[in-house]
Amino acid sequence: MYILKLDLQKEGIINDESIRDSLCTSIKNVDNSMDKIAKTIDSIRNQTRRNELGSECYFSMKKLLEGRYLLMNNFLTERACRLVINIEEDVEIYGVENELDRVFSNLIKNSTDAYQERNSGGDINVNISKIDEDCVITIEDFAGGIEKDVADKIFEEIVSTKGIQGTGIGLFNSYQTIVGKFEGKMSFENKEGIGTTFIITIPLQTKKSKNGKSI
């Protein structure tokens, strides 16, 4: 591509300057697209590698969110949704990265489903911040909130926010992962008619020894 662009810029190859400039611009756009595709492939490859390993280690929340964004971007675009990520300070979490990644995937997908039920799209805000010795994560949508009778029992295994279309297992598993695997807390704020915010708090100093006890 680079050599072709240099050739086009030489006088005599294409005499019409406007055509030459247009072709050079098109080549530049192709280069940018190929670079974006390469980065996406690298992200998917790295994400898959980490998921296959499934071992406990320290991992960057920023890199996890960047990978999740790339993996879900087309899905979100198709549903007229936009993932807005705000990371006040990158922090490292100890645990199995793909387990936390599945929690993000489930909560983000739930938000897109809620928008779909309203025949609309919208923003899904993901905020990461460090407060004292905790990593605080909020995932917020504006898809109308959750009905009160469901909200009262939302982390029970058989309760779904999706009516007959859902099983409720995703939220239950997410809650169990945060509490059981990351020794954290998971709650939510519900505003009927407006939206829902899930709040996850994970202690930064938690590190497990080989016998499974926190040290």
N, C-alpha and C positions, 0 to 999 in steps of 0.2 A: 504494500500500500504506500509506504513512504517513498520507494523508488518511483512508482507510478506517478505520485504527486509531483516529484521533482521533474520527471519527464514532461508532464503537462505544463509545468511552469516555464519550460524552455520555449523561446520564440520559434515559430515555424512548425511546431507540432500541431497546435490548433491556433489559427490566426485570430479568431474572434475572441477577444479578451473576456467578454461577459460569459461566453460558454466555458472558457478555460477556468474562470473563477468559480462558476457554478459547479463544475466537475470537482474542483479542489475542495469545495465546501461539502459536497456529497461524500467524498472520500474521508474527510475529517469526521463526518457524522457516523460513517461506517466504523471508523477506528474507535470512536467513543462507545458505540454500541457493542463492539467486540470486546472492549476493555470491561464494560459493565457485565457482559455475559461471563467473561473469564473470572471476574470477582465473585459472581453469584455461584459459579461452579466450584470455586475454591471454598467458599463459605459452606456450601452443601456438603462437600467432601470432608471438610474439617468437622462439621456438625455430626456427620455420619460416623466418622472415626471416633469422636468423643462418645457418642451414643453406644457404639459397639464395645468400647472399653468398660463403661459402666462402673468405674472405680471411684472411690472417694478421693478428692483432691481439692485444692483451692482453685477457684475459677472466677474470671472477671464478669461482673454483671453487665458491663458495657458490651463486651464481646458476645455474651449470650443473647442480649436484646438485638444487637446488630444482625446476628445470624437468624434469629426468629423473624425479624423484619424482612430479610431477603427471602426467606422460605415462604412467607405468607403474603408477600406484596401483591402478586397476581390475583390470589384468592380474594384479598381485600378490595382490590380495584374492581373486580367483577361484581362485587356486592356494594359498590359505591361507598366503601368505608375507607377511612384513612387512619393509620396508626401514627400517633404523635408521641414521640419519646423524648422525655426530659430527664437527663441524668445530672443531678447537682454535683455529685462527686462519685467517681467510679470506686466501687468497693469489691473486695474479693470475699466470696462465700465458700465455706467448706462443706462438701457433700458430693453427691453424684449429680453432675451437671444436667444430664438428660432428664432426671426426675423433676427438677425445677423447671426445665424447659417445657415439659409436658403440662405443668400447671399453667404456665403462661399461654401455651397453645390452647388449652381448654377454655380459659377465661376470655381470651380474645375472641375465640370462635363463638362462645356464648353471647358476647356482645353483638357480633355480626348477625347471629340468629335473631336476637331481640330486635335489631333494626329491620331485618327481613320481615318479621311478623307485622311490622308497622308499614311495610312496603316502602321503606326509605333506607337511606344510608346515613352515615355520620361519622364523627370523630370518635376514636378510642384513645384516651390519654393514658400513657404509662409513665409514671413518675418514680424515680429512684432517688432516695436521699439517705444520708447517714445522720442518725440522731443518737447522740451519746455512743453507746457500743452496739447499736442495732442498725441493720439495713431495713429501711421502711419502703415498701413498694405499694403503690396505689394503681389500680386499673379502673378507669372511669369511662362510662358511656352515658349517652343522653337518649336512650331508647325506651323511655317510659317507665322504667323501674319494674319492680316485682310485686305481684299481688300480695296483700298482707297475709293471707292464709298460707301461702307458699313460703313467704319470707320468714315466718315464725319457725319453720322446720327445714330451712334450706340446706343444712349440712347433714341431714339424715339421708341414708343410702337410697331410699326409694322416692325421694321428693325431687321433682324436676321443675325447672322454670319454663319448660317448653311444652307443658301439657302432655297430651298423649304421644307427642313426637319424641319426647325425651325419656331417659331412664333415671336421671338423677345421679348416676354412678360417677360421672365426671367431676362434679363438685364435691361429692363425698370423698373420692380418691384424692382430689387436690387438697382438701382439708387434712386428710390423714397423712399425706406426704409432708405438708408444712409442719404439722404438729409432731408427727412420729419420726420423720427422717431429718428434719432440720431444726427440731426443738424450738419451733417458732409459734407464732399465733396467726390466725386468719379470721377476719371478721368482715362485715360489710355495712355500708350505709345506704339505705334505700329511700328514694324519694319518688313515691308513686306519681306517675304522670310526667316525671322528669328524667330520672335515670338512676343508675346504681354505681357505687364505688366499692370495689373489693380492696381491703387493706391487709397486707401481709407484712409481718415483722419477724425478721430472722436475726438472732444474735450473731455478731461477727466473731466472737471469741470461742465459739463452739468448735472443738476439734476432738474427734473420737480416736481412742487408742485401739489397738488390735482386738482387745477383749470386748469392745463395744461400749465402754464407759467413757463419758465425757472427761476431758482433761483440760 
